[in-house]
Amino acid sequence: MSDQITPHRATADSLDTLTAQLRQSPTPGLHLVKATATAWVAGLLAILFPQASRCAAPTSDEVREDLGVRAAELRVLLRSLDYEGDAPAHLTASFFAGLPEIHRQMLRDAQALEEGDPAAKSLDEVIIAYPGFTAITTHRLAHALSDLGIPLLPRILSEWAHERTGIDIHPGATLGHPVIIDHGTGIVVGETAIIGNNVKIYQGVTIGALSVRKSLASVKRHPTIEDNVVIYANATILGGDTVIGRGSVIGGNVWLTASVPPDSIVSARSEAHVRQNKEGEFTAPDFVI
């Protein structure tokens, strides 16, 4: 009996082993960076679009003060990412210098959504309630941070939007303006994708890579979508060399791994079978593909 290991002892040994493994986990405290970053982006979007804020309409002085607070918070976030000296101040200044143009692009996105969706009753409705708009606005902020070479923070922002909307846009992806996301659930846009101006994307679309090998990390792996393209639901477009020519329409459920010229219409083949009319009571058949 003395050689047997009791269940209690086995559990204790397992817990000791797991504890030792967990103590070796890298970079403790990053959960605080994530929490601070998501609060920061939510606060910044509330300033940029007071329609979505719980507060009453702010005065100019209040807006200026709130922007100053967001700038100070960004500097703190950058220090938590091991930036030292004047780097946090310089990076923050660069980000906020570009914010007026980013905000202009966001408003154009909202206007295009409102103009192109017969279900949209107002610009405010788009800003407050459309997940596609939330995903695009967050991406524009994340992409600006990514362009400054800031690590981790852009991805935290993109995943915050992903969690809220079901739309996954890598912060490295380059988006023109406007970009219109209708419904949006299930959209995936990869890191090196380039999407032009006046592009409309429906739910379930993947703009992805043909291969996910780590050796391709520095290679353009995702497609280029030129201006004035519409991509309908559940289309999959793959490959860094794939270019969808301007003015093209990509139909629902299409699978593309090669380029198409401008003004193309690409569709998945579908067939309609008409049943012969039958007398008597109708019984619905089993659904068979």
Helices and strands as residue ranges (DSSP letters): H 7-23, H 30-48, G 50-52, H 60-80, H 87-116, H 123-129, H 131-147, H 153-165, E 168-169, E 174-175, E 179-182, E 188-189, E 194-195, E 199-202, E 206-208, G 214-216, E 224-225, E 230-231, E 236-238, E 243-244, E 249-250, E 255-256, E 265-266
